[in-house]
Amino acid sequence: MSEISDIESRITDTMLAKLRERDPSLGPDDLTRPVADLDLDSLDLVELHQQLERELQVKGDLQETAGFAFLDDFSNYFVKLANRE
C-alpha cells in the first residue's frame, strides 16, 4: 500500500467513525454527501477536524475546514496537508 493510500485510508476511517457516532448505518458512500445532509453540527465538524489532526499528526486551519460543504473536502484538505508535512 502506498503512503498516499495509507493516508487516505486513515482519513476515511476517521470520517466514517465520526459519521457512525450519529448513525451506525452510514457507510463509505455517505462520505460524498453534503455535510448538511448528514446531521453533523458545528461541534461534530470541530471534533472531526481535531481527530484528523491527531490521526495524521498535522496542524490544520479550523476556520478553513468550518466552511467545507462536503466531507470529501475534509479528505482532500487533510491529504494535501499530510503530504506537505
C-alpha positions in Angstrom: 0.0 0.0 0.0 1.5 3.4 -1.0 1.8 6.2 1.6 -0.9 8.3 -0.1 -3.3 5.3 0.1 -2.5 4.8 3.8 -3.2 8.5 4.5 -6.5 8.3 2.5 -7.5 5.2 4.3 -6.8 6.7 7.7 -8.8 9.8 6.8 -11.7 7.7 5.5 -11.7 5.5 8.7 -11.7 8.6 10.9 -14.6 10.2 9.0 -16.6 7.0 9.0 -16.2 6.6 12.7 -17.5 10.2 13.2 -20.5 9.6 10.9 -21.3 6.3 12.7 -21.4 8.1 16.0 -24.6 9.8 14.7 -26.0 6.9 12.6 -24.4 3.4 12.7 -25.9 2.6 9.3 -23.9 5.1 7.4 -21.1 3.8 5.1 -18.4 4.9 2.7 -20.9 6.1 0.1 -22.1 8.7 2.6 -18.7 10.4 2.6 -19.6 12.1 -0.7 -22.9 13.6 0.6 -23.2 17.2 1.7 -22.3 17.8 5.4 -25.8 19.4 5.9 -27.5 16.1 4.9 -25.5 14.1 7.4 -26.9 15.6 10.7 -23.4 16.8 11.7 -23.4 20.0 13.6 -20.5 22.5 14.0 -19.2 20.7 17.1 -19.1 17.4 15.2 -17.0 19.2 12.5 -14.6 20.7 15.0 -14.2 17.2 16.6 -13.6 15.7 13.1 -11.0 18.3 12.3 -9.2 17.7 15.6 -9.4 13.9 15.2 -7.9 14.1 11.7 -5.1 16.4 13.1 -4.3 13.8 15.7 -4.6 10.8 13.4 -2.2 12.4 10.8 -0.1 14.4 13.3 -0.6 17.7 11.4 -2.0 21.1 12.2 -4.8 22.4 10.0 -6.8 25.7 9.9 -10.1 25.2 11.7 -11.6 28.3 10.1 -10.9 26.9 6.7 -12.4 23.5 7.3 -15.5 25.0 9.0 -16.7 26.2 5.6 -16.5 22.8 3.9 -19.8 21.7 2.4 -18.8 18.1 1.7 -16.8 15.5 3.7 -14.7 14.9 0.6 -13.4 18.4 1.1 -12.0 17.3 4.5 -10.4 14.4 2.9 -8.7 16.4 0.1 -7.6 19.1 2.6 -6.0 16.7 5.0 -4.4 14.6 2.2 -2.7 17.8 1.0 -1.8 18.8 4.5 -0.3 15.4 5.4 1.7 15.4 2.2 3.3 18.7 2.9 4.4 17.8 6.4 
